[in-house]
Amino acid sequence: RLRAAAVVQAAVVAITVAIVMSRARLALPAWADDTRFLVWVVVAIALVALVLNVISRSAGERRIWVPVAVVMLGSSLLVALAAR
């Protein structure tokens, strides 16, 4: 079950990366206009990920994943605001 969850998580991350990269016009430029709303969904996902990592009971998980979640939130928010 954990492997299946890891595969699903990897797929979600890949999709969110594709959306943000497309919206920033760094990849998949044909999708750029279609990602206007989706980039805000990515921002929401990144915000939830940050909150969940901050409230995690695991100190190791917080130490590793909070900075990653901050970068994900910051970069997706920057792209969402800049590409309006």
N, C-alpha and C positions, 0 to 999 in steps of 0.2 A: 504493500500500500504506500509506503514512503517513496518508493521509486516512481510509482504512478503520480504521486503528488509533486515530486520534483520535476517530472516531465511536463505536467500541466503548468507549473510555475515557470519553467523555462519558456514554454510557448507563450504565456502571458507577457513575460518580459520581452520576448522577441517581437511580439505584436506591438507593444507599447513603444519600443525602440523604433520600429518601422513607422509608426504614426508620427512620433516627434521628429524623426529625421525627414520624413516627407513634408511635414508642415514647415520645417526649417529650410526646405528645398535643398537638402544635402543628399537625398536619395529618393527614389521613386517620385520624381516631379509630377507625374501624371496624377498622383493621388493628392497632391497638395491642397487643392480646393475641397476635396471630399473629407479632409481631416480637420476642417474648421471646428466642428463640434467635438470630434473624437479626441482632439488634443486636450480639451477640458475634462473629458472622462479620464484621461491619463493623469492629469493634475489631481483629480479627486482620488484616484487609486494610489498615487504617490503620497498624498496626504494621509490616507488611511494607513498605508504601510508605515509611515513615519510614526503615527500615533501608536500603532500596535507594537512597533519595535521599542518605543520609549517606555511603554508600560510593561514590557516583558520582564518576567522574574529572573531571567538568565542574564547575569552581568556580562558574560562573554558575548551573548547575542546582541545586547545593547551596544557593547564596545565596537563590534564589527558592523552591525547593520544600521545603526542610527546614522553614522556619517554617510553611508551609501544611500539611505532613504532621503537624507537632506539634499544630497547632490541630485538625486532623481527628481525630487520635488522642485528644487531650484531651477534645474535645467528645463524641465517641462513647463514650468510657470513662465520662465523667461521666453521660451519659444511661443507659448500661447499668447502672451501679451504683445510680443514684438510682431507677430504674424497676423494681427487682426485684420 
